[in-house]
Amino acid sequence: MNDLGQDLELRLVRYFTVVAAHRHFGRAAAELHVAQPALSRQIQRLEKYLGTRLLDRTPQGAHLTPAGQTFLPQAQALLQAARQAELTVREQAQTERITIGYVEDLVITAAVRELRRRHPAAEIATRHLSCRDVRALSDKRVDALIARLPLPLADDDLLTTPLYEEPRMLVVPHGHPLADRAWVTAEELAGEVAAPCAYETADWASYRILGADVPPVESYEDKLELVASGRAIAVLPVGDRRSSLRPDLVTVPIEGAPASQVVLVSRKEDPNPMVRNLRLAAEAVLTTSAV
């Protein structure tokens, strides 16, 4: 018997499944865009509601208890059933509606504003995603996704619309031998050891961390900290200006590197007309305003 005086909250169930997937509160909090202490409190609320501990917390991470192992497939099925119910109702509704996902540093305001101008009665929502969460498109949590290639999604299931390209830049700390260069060439970086990012399916992924014996890191901020400490260098698209917020980092243009490609992707044969409307709006404004 719980003492919360309310029904089970799907939000808490989703929080639990994300922590269970990562086996780590910090990484789960980063994906959910919540503070780690707040996430821990919400999991405790869920455990109090259910009357049992679901996760054992250790310095190395979190592990499912026997009760957590039992609850996890039920929680996943519950979330899927709720999502399917939502999709069924939306398909029957006549209201124009779309949820647009976008990744990391990309700014999609111009496309969203143009889509709202063209369809003022439509319900248009946006969802910021981490680079690990782009499967929100295949999971139908978003209807379309604006992101950089490559994507860890099956091309056969996607309709891809190129929007614009960005050159690459090198990010190094002050005092690095390359920091004062007007530019560097891709060939000069060819011998560097690449540490894989969240996903990397091509020689020139959107984000690369270069350096020997670089420890595995997931968050963008931790990657910049590695660069600032002199343990690595980074190759980023020039449109990602987050590194410029740090006064201890320097950016240097790279010549000869393939451009970073920004695309709009959606599910093939999606009947939602707002997906096509978004494509038209994005092509009208993003392709002309890109760096």
N, C-alpha and C positions, 0 to 999 in steps of 0.2 A: 504494500500500500504506500503510495507516495503522498506527500503533504504539500504539493505545490498548488493544488486546487485548480489544475488546468489539464488539458489534453497534452499528449506528447507533441512536442514542437518539431516539425520537419527540419527546421534550421539546425537544431541541436543534433539531429540524426545525421545531417550532411556533414557537420563539423566532425562528428565521430568517424565517419567513413574516410574523410580526408586525412585525419590523424592516423587512422589504421593503415592507409595506403602508404604514408611516408614513414611510419614508425618513428616519428619525430615531431614534437610540438612546434619547434622553431620553423621547420620547413613547411609544416601545415599552415601555421599562422601566416607565413609569407604568401602562400598560394591563396589563402582566404582573405588577405588584406585586412587582418585584424591583429591586434597586439597579442603577444604570446600569453601574458597573464590573463587577458580577457578570454582567450580561447580555453585556457586551463580551467577557468571558472565555469565556462559554459559546459565543458565536459563533466565537471563535478556536478553541475545541475542535472545533467542527463543521468549520471550515475545515481544521484539521490532520488530522482524520479523512478528509476527502475529498481532501486533498492539493492544494487550490487555494483561492485567495481568492474569496470570494463577494460581498464588499461593499468598496467604497472609502469610507473615512471622510474627511470633509471638515469644516471648521468650520461649514458650513451644514447638514450632515446626513450621510446615507449614500446611496450610489448602487450599484446592482447592477453587478457586473462581467459580462462576457459569460458566464462560468461561472455566476454567480448568476442571470442571466436564463434560462439553460438549466435550472438546478436548480429554480427557483421553481415552475413548473407540475407538475413531478414531485413536489416536496415537498407541494404542496397535494393532489395526488391520493393521495399516501401517507397523509396525515392523514385524508382523507375515507374512504379504504378501511379504515383502522384504526377510525374512528368507526362505520362501517357494520357492521364485524364485531362491534363491541361491542354495537350496537343489536340485531343479529340474535340474538346469544346471550341478551341480556336479555329479548327478546320471547319466547324459548323457555323461559326460566327461570320458575319459579313464585314466586320470592322477591319480596315486596313491596319496591319500590325507587323512590326519587325523589331528584332533585337540584333544589334550590330556589335560584334566583338572586335576588339582591336588590341594589338599586342605591344607591351613594353612602352617605348617612347613615342610611338606614332601618334600624330595629332590628326583627328578626322573631323574636326569641328566644321570645316568648310563643307564637307560632303553631307553631314547631318543637317546643317543649316539649309543647304540647297534642297535636300529631300523634304524637309518640313515646309519650305516655301512652296514647293510643287504639290505637296499633299498635306495641307493644313489640318485635315480631319484625321489623319492617320495617327496611330499610337506608335511612337518611335522611341526605343530605348537603346542605350549603349551599355556595354559591359567590358571593363578593362580586364585583360587576361595576362597571366605570366606566359613566358614562352613555353612552359611545360604544359599549359592548359589549353593549347589550341585545339585539342580534341573536343572542346566544347561544341565545335561545329558538327562533328560526326555524332556526338551525343545529343544533338538537337537542343542544347542550351542556348545557342545563338543561331540565327538564321543565315548570317553572312559574317565573314571574317576579313579584316584588312590586316595584313601581316607581311613580313619579308620572307622571301624564299631562302633556303628550302624549308618545306614543312613536313613534319612526320605524319603525313596523311597519304592515303592511297590516291594517286592521280586519277584512277579510273572512276572514283566516286565524286570527283570534284569538277566544277566548272570554274576555270581560272581566267580572270581578266587582268592583264597588266595595267598598272596605273602610272608608275614613273620609276626612274632609276636614280640612285645616288652613288657618287664616287666613294672611295674608302679613305679613311684617315688612320694614321698611326697615333696612338696615345702612349706617351712615355712620361716619366717623372722629370722634373727639373734636374739638370746635371747629367742626364743620360747622354751618351755620345751622339745620338741622333736628334737631340732636343733642339739644337740650333740650326738644323738643316732646313733649307727652303722646301725640299721635298725628298722623298726616298722612292726607290723603285721596288716593284714587287719581287724582282730577282734578289734584291738585297735581303729580303725576309724569307726567302725560300728555304734557307738552311735552319731556320728556327724550329724548335720543337713545339708542336701544337698540343695544347691541353684541351680535350673536347669540352664543349659547352653543354647546355642541357640536351641539345641534339645537334648532330653535325653529319650531314649526308653528302657533302660535297667539299672539294678542296677549299673553296672560299665560302664558308657559311657566313651568315649575317654577322656573327660576333665570334672573334677568335682571341684566345689568350695564348700568348707565345712565351715559352720559357721552360728550361729544364727543371725537373723535380718540383713542379708547381702542384700544391695540394688541391684536391678536388673542392671546388666551391660552386655554389648554385646561385646565390643572389648577385645581382648586378653590382650592388654596393661593395660586396666582398671582393669581386673581381677588380674593381677600381682600387680598392685598398691594397691588393696584391701589386698592382702597377705602381701606385704611389710609394710603396715600400721598396721598390726596386727589384722585386722578385720576378716580375713578368712585364711584358709589354702587351698592348691590345691593338687589334685591328677592328675598327667600327665604321659604320656608315656615317657620312658627314652630317646627315640629318639628325643623328642622335647627339644632342647638345648637352646631355647630362654631365659628361666629363668636364665640360667647360665651367661647371659650377665649383669645381675644386681648383683653388689657386696653385696647388702643388703638381698639377698635371699640364702637359703641353701637347698640342695636336700638330701633326705634320702631314701634309697631303701625300698620298701614295700614287705614283704613276705606274700604269701597266697592270693594275689589278682589275679584275672583272667588277662591274658595277653591282651594287646591292639592289635587288629588284623588289619593289613594293607591289603587291597584287591584292585584288579582291577575289575571294573564293567563296563559293556556295555549293550546296549539294546539287548534283545533277538531277534534273527532272523535279525540282522543288516546285510545287504548284503555287506557292505564295507570290502574287504579283508584285509585292513590295521589294522582293529581291531584285527583280529586273529594274524596278524604279530606282533602287539604290545604285545599281550599276550605272545607269544613265547619269544620275546626279554626280557620282564619284568621277566618272570620266569627264564630266563637264567642268569640274572645279579642281580636282586634285592633280590631274595631268598637266594643268597649266600653272599651278601654284607651287609645284614641287621645286626643291632646291636643284 
